Amino acid sequence: MKIVYGTDVEDKKGNKVGQVNHVIRDTWTGAVRKFGVWQDSDNKAVMFSPDDIENITEEKIVLGLDLESKE
């Protein structure tokens, strides 16, 4: 699984969550442990685990989560 900086991230309903801005790797194996997604709308970053990913392509990451808007 390749998680790349700047990749768009969507929830399972197709709502844009943000873009990958941080990747945390295991120091021994190099495997991705968590990744941060910058949310312009809230001006903050949210952390996710690779287990949260439903599908990943070169263009985007789709989470297996439904992140309803608070508005």
Secondary structure, DSSP 8 states (H G I E B T S, - for coil): ----TT-EEE-TTS-EEEEEEEEEE-TTT--EEEEEEEETTTTEEEEE-GGGEEEE-SSEEEESS------
